[in-house]
Amino acid sequence: MLNNLVKFNWQIDKNWVKILFCAVLPGLVVSIYTHDMLWTVGSFLAACGIIPYTTSYDKRWIALFNMLVICALAYVVKYLLALNIWPLTLGFIVLLAAVAGTIDNIHPQLRSLSAWLVIGTIYGGVKLSEYPLAINQLLGIIALAFLGVLLVIALFKSEVKQIELKLVHYSHPDFMFNFKYVAPIGIAGLIWYAFKIKEPEWLLWSSLSVVNTELNLLFEKFRQRAIGVVIGVVAGLGVGLLLPHSQIVAYTCFVVIIIGLKCFKDYFTGYLVRSFFVILYAGNHSLEIALLRSSNVLIGGLIGVVATSALLYVHQYYLNSKHV
């Protein structure tokens, strides 16, 4: 029966394994040496900065610049969260969503750039807010992220098809797709604030991850994430009962989660595996994290489906009205 719902494809892209391992290596080494998981934030930011390097562009300097932009924006989110002025935080996140929508509306190839800009900013900002950072620690995290990206661009060459960068004109019907992420993340942000949801990054990104201007792909992405998170967290809870809570387990899970961002050729399998290892990584808090991850992913996904379906209806209505 399970095979009727999902199809498992365990094929791995070895090149992505090598790329992402190199990206996380500097932060991972420092974290292990100092026994402080803080430095793995640098590894995560490096991964967010380098993934578009092989999918959206092939210029090495853009990879470094992109990583620095993500680090800066993540710190802005941390700063806004520390101020506890919620309208400013929501306004910034909505603006970020509008920028991301405008970027990938230029060309589908830029979807990776916009996605990892949002992921790095929100996830990075939330994770940075968990630590009382001194300036030397912040600079250290940025340096580790920089080293991770530098290591990848020194060892790997990217070849990406050149595209024409041209903004969609405001008179074109597709111009409204510049704002396709605004409603989902705005609604998710309101729910985050109203219910004081923990791990809000899962809710916020889940509302955007499913967004697609093709209705069948919209529902397919939601289905993959919904089934993947349920199977992943249940399996993680079961296996977690058998594993000791140790630094070795934590670091192994972290590396697999980061590499799993891109190494699986099938999205569903990759998402399931990441959800599984997120629960193992949580250790003693695995049950709480399992509930948070599954609920945030499902609620965020539903928000994305409803908001995008409404936008597609408006878009189609506009097209029909022009032909009357």
VOBA-346268 format. One line per field, with one value per residue (C-alpha): x, y, z; residue number from 0; residue in one letter. Coordinates in nm, 2 decimals. Example, Ala and Ser with C-alpha at 12.3 -4.5 7.8 and 13.67 -1.06 7.14 Angstrom:
BEGIN
east <- [1.23|1.37]
north <- [-0.45|-0.11]
up <- [0.78|0.71]
resi <- [0|1]
resn <- [a|s]
END
This chain:
BEGIN
east <- [0.00|0.29|0.43|0.10|0.16|0.53|0.82|1.16|1.46|1.78|2.01|2.28|2.47|2.82|2.94|2.69|2.82|3.17|3.07|2.86|3.11|3.38|3.14|3.07|3.42|3.57|3.29|3.26|3.63|3.62|3.30|3.44|3.76|3.59|3.29|3.06|2.78|2.77|3.03|2.81|2.60|2.89|2.88|2.51|2.55|2.83|2.60|2.33|2.58|2.73|2.43|2.32|2.68|2.62|2.25|2.19|2.53|2.89|3.09|3.31|3.29|2.91|2.93|3.14|2.92|2.60|2.73|2.82|2.47|2.31|2.53|2.43|2.06|2.07|2.22|1.95|1.69|1.87|1.88|1.51|1.42|1.63|1.45|1.12|0.94|0.73|0.59|0.95|1.05|0.74|0.79|1.15|1.06|0.78|1.01|1.26|0.99|0.90|1.27|1.30|0.98|1.11|1.45|1.31|1.04|1.32|1.41|1.34|1.71|1.73|1.49|1.78|1.93|1.61|1.53|1.86|1.86|1.54|1.64|1.98|1.84|1.55|1.71|2.04|1.88|1.68|1.98|2.20|1.93|1.98|2.32|2.43|2.69|2.99|3.14|3.44|3.20|2.99|3.31|3.42|3.10|3.13|3.49|3.41|3.13|3.37|3.63|3.37|3.26|3.62|3.72|3.44|3.51|3.88|3.81|3.50|3.42|3.06|2.92|2.57|2.38|2.39|2.05|1.92|1.84|1.53|1.26|0.90|0.73|0.45|0.20|0.26|0.01|0.30|0.42|0.19|0.41|0.68|0.47|0.38|0.57|0.43|0.09|0.22|0.50|0.28|0.01|0.27|0.43|0.09|0.04|0.39|0.32|-0.03|0.06|0.42|0.53|0.87|1.11|0.93|1.18|1.01|0.67|0.79|0.99|0.72|0.48|0.71|0.87|0.55|0.48|0.47|0.29|0.19|-0.10|-0.01|0.35|0.21|0.01|0.28|0.54|0.30|0.23|0.60|0.67|0.37|0.43|0.81|0.79|0.55|0.75|1.08|0.98|0.81|1.12|1.34|1.15|1.18|1.55|1.62|1.52|1.80|2.08|2.28|2.27|2.63|2.83|2.92|2.56|2.49|2.77|2.69|2.33|2.43|2.66|2.40|2.13|2.34|2.46|2.10|2.00|2.11|2.27|1.96|1.84|1.48|1.33|1.10|1.37|1.60|1.33|1.24|1.60|1.65|1.34|1.46|1.80|1.65|1.47|1.79|1.98|1.73|1.83|1.64|1.39|1.31|0.94|0.89|1.09|0.89|0.56|0.69|0.85|0.55|0.29|0.49|0.56|0.20|0.05|0.30|0.25|-0.13|-0.08|0.13|-0.12|-0.42|-0.24|-0.09|-0.41|-0.58|-0.31|-0.33|-0.71|-0.66|-0.40|-0.63|-0.92|-0.71|-0.60|-0.96|-1.08|-0.82|-0.95|-1.32]
north <- [0.00|0.23|0.18|0.32|0.64|0.69|0.57|0.54|0.63|0.60|0.71|0.95|1.22|1.17|1.51|1.68|1.46|1.59|1.95|1.98|1.79|2.03|2.32|2.20|2.09|2.41|2.47|2.10|2.08|2.39|2.27|1.93|2.08|2.33|2.10|2.38|2.33|2.71|2.68|2.44|2.75|2.86|2.52|2.56|2.91|2.79|2.52|2.77|3.00|2.73|2.53|2.79|2.79|2.47|2.54|2.91|3.06|2.95|3.26|3.20|3.56|3.54|3.23|3.42|3.73|3.53|3.37|3.71|3.84|3.54|3.59|3.96|3.89|3.61|3.85|4.10|3.84|3.76|4.13|4.18|3.87|4.01|4.34|4.15|4.40|4.16|4.39|4.47|4.11|4.01|4.31|4.21|3.85|3.95|4.19|3.91|3.68|3.95|3.98|3.60|3.59|3.86|3.68|3.34|3.50|3.62|3.26|2.92|2.86|3.12|2.93|2.77|3.12|3.26|2.95|2.93|3.30|3.26|2.94|3.07|3.40|3.25|2.93|3.11|3.39|3.17|2.95|3.26|3.39|3.08|3.20|3.52|3.61|3.82|4.01|3.77|3.47|3.63|3.70|3.35|3.20|3.42|3.32|2.95|3.00|3.19|2.91|2.65|2.82|2.90|2.53|2.43|2.68|2.60|2.22|2.22|2.39|2.48|2.50|2.65|2.75|3.12|3.29|3.64|3.84|4.04|4.15|4.07|4.39|4.51|4.50|4.13|3.89|3.69|4.00|3.90|3.59|3.82|3.82|3.45|3.40|3.71|3.58|3.23|3.37|3.66|3.42|3.18|3.47|3.57|3.22|3.21|3.53|3.44|3.09|3.16|2.86|2.71|2.63|2.89|2.84|2.51|2.67|2.97|2.77|2.50|2.77|2.86|2.53|2.40|2.71|2.65|2.82|2.48|2.34|1.97|2.04|2.24|1.95|1.69|1.89|1.91|1.54|1.45|1.67|1.56|1.18|1.23|1.41|1.16|0.86|1.03|1.15|0.82|0.62|0.87|0.83|0.45|0.44|0.72|0.50|0.26|0.51|0.68|1.05|1.15|1.41|1.15|1.09|1.47|1.55|1.25|1.36|1.72|1.62|1.38|1.65|1.91|1.66|1.53|1.88|1.79|1.45|1.25|1.27|1.22|1.50|1.28|1.04|1.33|1.50|1.18|1.11|1.47|1.45|1.12|1.26|1.58|1.37|1.17|1.50|1.63|1.36|1.39|1.64|1.41|1.37|1.75|1.81|1.54|1.70|2.05|1.94|1.74|2.00|2.30|2.12|2.02|2.36|2.56|2.34|2.38|2.76|2.75|2.53|2.75|3.08|2.97|2.81|3.15|3.33|3.09|3.14|3.52|3.48|3.26|3.50|3.79|3.60|3.51|3.86|3.99|3.75|3.85]
up <- [0.00|0.08|-0.27|-0.41|-0.22|-0.26|-0.47|-0.31|-0.52|-0.32|-0.60|-0.47|-0.66|-0.53|-0.66|-0.42|-0.14|-0.20|-0.25|0.07|0.28|0.18|0.25|0.61|0.69|0.84|1.07|1.16|1.25|1.48|1.64|1.72|1.85|2.08|2.17|2.07|1.81|1.76|1.48|1.28|1.20|0.98|0.81|0.74|0.60|0.38|0.24|0.17|-0.01|-0.23|-0.35|-0.61|-0.74|-0.94|-1.02|-1.08|-1.17|-1.22|-1.12|-0.81|-0.69|-0.69|-0.47|-0.21|-0.24|-0.21|0.11|0.26|0.18|0.34|0.66|0.67|0.63|0.88|1.14|1.06|1.15|1.47|1.56|1.49|1.69|1.98|1.96|1.99|1.77|1.58|1.30|1.19|1.18|0.98|0.75|0.68|0.61|0.37|0.19|0.16|0.01|-0.25|-0.35|-0.38|-0.59|-0.82|-0.86|-0.96|-1.18|-1.40|-1.50|-1.35|-1.32|-1.05|-0.83|-0.64|-0.57|-0.43|-0.23|-0.05|0.01|0.20|0.37|0.48|0.60|0.81|0.93|0.99|1.17|1.40|1.48|1.55|1.79|2.00|2.11|2.29|2.03|2.09|1.79|1.77|1.75|1.48|1.28|1.34|1.20|0.89|0.85|0.87|0.61|0.39|0.42|0.34|0.02|-0.07|-0.04|-0.27|-0.54|-0.53|-0.58|-0.80|-1.13|-1.21|-1.56|-1.57|-1.89|-1.94|-1.92|-2.01|-1.69|-1.76|-1.52|-1.60|-1.70|-1.47|-1.75|-1.81|-1.64|-1.49|-1.30|-1.01|-0.97|-0.83|-0.52|-0.51|-0.18|0.00|0.10|0.22|0.43|0.56|0.68|0.82|1.01|1.16|1.28|1.42|1.62|1.73|1.86|1.96|1.76|1.83|1.54|1.32|1.04|0.95|0.93|0.73|0.47|0.44|0.33|0.05|-0.04|-0.20|-0.41|-0.78|-1.07|-1.20|-1.00|-1.03|-0.91|-0.62|-0.49|-0.57|-0.36|-0.07|-0.09|-0.09|0.21|0.40|0.36|0.39|0.72|0.87|0.78|0.87|1.22|1.31|1.20|1.38|1.71|1.68|1.60|1.85|2.14|2.05|2.01|2.29|2.32|2.23|2.04|1.78|1.70|1.69|1.46|1.23|1.21|1.13|0.85|0.70|0.72|0.54|0.27|0.24|0.12|-0.23|-0.25|-0.32|-0.68|-0.56|-0.35|-0.15|-0.04|0.05|0.26|0.44|0.53|0.65|0.87|1.01|1.11|1.25|1.50|1.59|1.62|1.87|2.12|2.45|2.29|2.00|2.08|2.10|1.79|1.60|1.69|1.60|1.27|1.15|1.25|1.12|0.78|0.74|0.84|0.64|0.34|0.36|0.38|0.07|-0.12|-0.04|-0.10|-0.43|-0.55|-0.49|-0.68|-0.97|-0.98|-0.99|-1.26|-1.48|-1.42|-1.54|-1.85|-1.93|-1.89|-2.13|-2.40|-2.35]
resi <- [0|1|2|3|4|5|6|7|8|9|10|11|12|13|14|15|16|17|18|19|20|21|22|23|24|25|26|27|28|29|30|31|32|33|34|35|36|37|38|39|40|41|42|43|44|45|46|47|48|49|50|51|52|53|54|55|56|57|58|59|60|61|62|63|64|65|66|67|68|69|70|71|72|73|74|75|76|77|78|79|80|81|82|83|84|85|86|87|88|89|90|91|92|93|94|95|96|97|98|99|100|101|102|103|104|105|106|107|108|109|110|111|112|113|114|115|116|117|118|119|120|121|122|123|124|125|126|127|128|129|130|131|132|133|134|135|136|137|138|139|140|141|142|143|144|145|146|147|148|149|150|151|152|153|154|155|156|157|158|159|160|161|162|163|164|165|166|167|168|169|170|171|172|173|174|175|176|177|178|179|180|181|182|183|184|185|186|187|188|189|190|191|192|193|194|195|196|197|198|199|200|201|202|203|204|205|206|207|208|209|210|211|212|213|214|215|216|217|218|219|220|221|222|223|224|225|226|227|228|229|230|231|232|233|234|235|236|237|238|239|240|241|242|243|244|245|246|247|248|249|250|251|252|253|254|255|256|257|258|259|260|261|262|263|264|265|266|267|268|269|270|271|272|273|274|275|276|277|278|279|280|281|282|283|284|285|286|287|288|289|290|291|292|293|294|295|296|297|298|299|300|301|302|303|304|305|306|307|308|309|310|311|312|313|314|315|316|317|318|319|320|321|322|323]
resn <- [m|l|n|n|l|v|k|f|n|w|q|i|d|k|n|w|v|k|i|l|f|c|a|v|l|p|g|l|v|v|s|i|y|t|h|d|m|l|w|t|v|g|s|f|l|a|a|c|g|i|i|p|y|t|t|s|y|d|k|r|w|i|a|l|f|n|m|l|v|i|c|a|l|a|y|v|v|k|y|l|l|a|l|n|i|w|p|l|t|l|g|f|i|v|l|l|a|a|v|a|g|t|i|d|n|i|h|p|q|l|r|s|l|s|a|w|l|v|i|g|t|i|y|g|g|v|k|l|s|e|y|p|l|a|i|n|q|l|l|g|i|i|a|l|a|f|l|g|v|l|l|v|i|a|l|f|k|s|e|v|k|q|i|e|l|k|l|v|h|y|s|h|p|d|f|m|f|n|f|k|y|v|a|p|i|g|i|a|g|l|i|w|y|a|f|k|i|k|e|p|e|w|l|l|w|s|s|l|s|v|v|n|t|e|l|n|l|l|f|e|k|f|r|q|r|a|i|g|v|v|i|g|v|v|a|g|l|g|v|g|l|l|l|p|h|s|q|i|v|a|y|t|c|f|v|v|i|i|i|g|l|k|c|f|k|d|y|f|t|g|y|l|v|r|s|f|f|v|i|l|y|a|g|n|h|s|l|e|i|a|l|l|r|s|s|n|v|l|i|g|g|l|i|g|v|v|a|t|s|a|l|l|y|v|h|q|y|y|l|n|s|k|h|v]
END
